[in-house]
Amino acid sequence: MTQSAMPQNATQNDAPLSLADLRSEIDRIDAAMHQLLMERSEIIDRLVQVKHTQGTEGGSAFRPAREADMMRRLVERHRGLLPLDTVESIWRVIIATFTYVQAPYSVHADLSGGEAPMRDSARFHFGFTVPFLPHMGARGVIDAVAGSRGDLGLLAAAPSPSAADPWWTALEAEGAPKIIARLPFVERDDHPAGLPVFVVSHPIADAAVREVRVYSLRVTGWSAAAGRAIPAFAEVVVAPDEALDGAALLVSLPPGHAVDEVTGALAEAGAGIRAVAEVGSHAATHKVVRPAARP
Ligand SMILES: C=C(O[C@@H]1C=C(C(=O)O)C=C[C@H]1O)C(=O)O
């Protein structure tokens, strides 16, 4: 038991508390947590005014850099018997809902790769107050985000190394939606909502995290050799593109690598580079090898 969770007039050496006393302790803690959540919402009220004065409010109040940082710190300080999955999901609901009360938004999700994992991811990361709008296909999601004020779109990040439809080409144009985050913020092998998901929104230049950069590449002369030439540090999804020997690539580059390293390797393997466009960026993956707390 931590000091803050102890009754004000007790120490660890006191006689054991009765069930009624322990329950009244739980009631005291629940009331304090609720009070703190209400205080948090008052801060958000003032934060909305500050963002408005600074002109930093945009279509969406979602700030992926800030959220990735908060989730990393949460995981690092977590101790005790409460499972990390539970702590993470509670904070995801708190943060996503407070974002929603700043500026209402919906989450559009592409269910074409399988409904259950995508729905689990959306609910785990955004809770039940934020509206969930299902789509059958990535392009429907991107169109809905493009036509909204500040909605978010969820697209499977790497369902497989190949895709039938190069949906990411719809993110190429200036002003088109961009990838702004990758979920879960904190990865682990047994994550309860572990489907890797890209979050797309209107471009958020000032608030974007630039650790992992994501590019759309159009290539001619695509071949198995070109595929093998792509450096191992790059995460790549390949789809057929227009011309017979054309391919559209979605390439994610970890910190410290440039897209030239990939285009150079492709050119050496005989492929022609038709176009390169940055289609977003997100925080580097924070991987927890062993969850900090397990029952
Ligand atoms: C509060 C903010 O807005 C959003 C809500 C957050 C929260 O409730 O903690 C954190 C980041 C943002 O997505 C902020 O920009 O700091």
The ligand as an ORCA input file, in Angstrom:
! r2SCAN-3c Opt
* xyz 0 1
  C      -4.859     18.408    -23.741
  C      -4.461     18.475    -24.997
  O      -5.205     17.995    -26.090
  C      -5.399     16.621    -26.327
  C      -5.776     15.922    -25.085
  C      -4.823     15.455    -24.229
  C      -5.160     15.059    -22.816
  O      -6.332     14.985    -22.460
  O      -4.232     14.870    -22.012
  C      -3.495     15.325    -24.704
  C      -3.137     15.652    -25.980
  C      -4.123     16.107    -26.972
  O      -4.395     15.076    -27.872
  C      -3.164     19.071    -25.317
  O      -2.955     19.476    -26.471
  O      -2.302     19.101    -24.423
*
